[in-house]
């Protein structure tokens, strides 16, 4: 069986994308491949739909978004299966992601009636502010959490009265295309949500440069994010960037070591390490390093790596042959491999969960986002050194602090240059709380109440009231 990439390359280049199933390397589906022309057409549809959608009364817009949430919920299981097969993620993770998608649409369905403005005391009249939609927004998403990340953008964008062109990653476009279908079924007016599935260099770039697109919300690599920020400057577009990470999981000697070590592997190997929030730098206080590694090894050994559709699978394959090649380069001969789990052989882009120890924070594996199941364990001595190492990175997306000392937990949390932190936990994302990065992990926040700010402009109106 020849290996194929989801690229619409040679022969089929102009017309289709072959979407692969990473666990089998087989073609899962062929879909029409959009380009710049289809992107322009989608923008035109969104432009046509904007005046009508922004004028929809808040209660009705809210009801439509609730209907969309209900429609997604009713198709949750087939959507989860499709996502699990296309992204290679364990079915139970895909189910949890679909629940989050439904929750996200429900959360923002409540927003249209809550888009509050201010009244500001001024001389000579009344001053008030309004939150106006931006217009057409372009949403560009990655392949690791395809529908989940799309929902974080689509839901607040629509709730605020914008119309949308969504460009999913070419490796995993299937659930975004399903969303477009489900939205139509749920009664979303034509042209309000448009999906273009095609290459970033064509569809994505066109969205970023298109003069009718008011804003681009992007999730992906820091490298592409930088290019998008540059290109968006041409039309002074609003930009939200959710980019890469190299997050630190800081484990102090006074922590509940069993809990910290039990949780650490999933925080790196979840989604096969292809997670912007992966706690891929595990900083462990040197006095407890040996015990921590023993405990971590037990958990890694027990990890079921295999068929994404099996109920017991904890980790699936990587997304592509390219990704496996990239990840492998960090574990070449001479790498300090301390723990190595199991992975299937044969077809599929498999890579075993791997723990490197000891690693210096100056090593390449600790500095670059590997985006695969490779954890770097970095010993430290004392709180000051832990904070210094954790902050010594270009990224600042998420991270964890494990300690029983409450004052230290808060002191360290305040000292870390990181957008989404958890104490004695490795969770990063909730629909109702803000998510986003410091430093080169991005610009702006998604989710929670703050996301709506990123999809609206503040308008100030002064009304003269003569005495
Ligand atoms: P990527 O940057 O390669 O691609 C992301 C999206 O951008 C895709 O849809 C792609 O087609 C598009 N794109 C590529 N080139 C473009 C261009 N020139 N103009 C416009 N669009 C373009 O990222 P990826 O490989 O799909 O995803 C992995 C990266 O995403 C990792 O770095 C990861 O950390 C990051 N990520 C960040 C978050 C977050 O919330 N911070 C979440 C998930 C993933």
Boltz pocket constraint, residues with backbone or C-beta under 6 A from the ligand:
constraints:
  - pocket:
      binder: B
      contacts: [[A, 140], [A, 141], [A, 142], [A, 143], [A, 144], [A, 145], [A, 149], [A, 167], [A, 168], [A, 169], [A, 170], [A, 198], [A, 199], [A, 200], [A, 201], [A, 203], [A, 204], [A, 205], [A, 208], [A, 219], [A, 220], [A, 221], [A, 222], [A, 224], [A, 225], [A, 227], [A, 228], [A, 241], [A, 242], [A, 243], [A, 244], [A, 245], [A, 275], [A, 276], [A, 369], [A, 371], [A, 397], [A, 437], [A, 441], [A, 442]]
      max_distance: 6.0
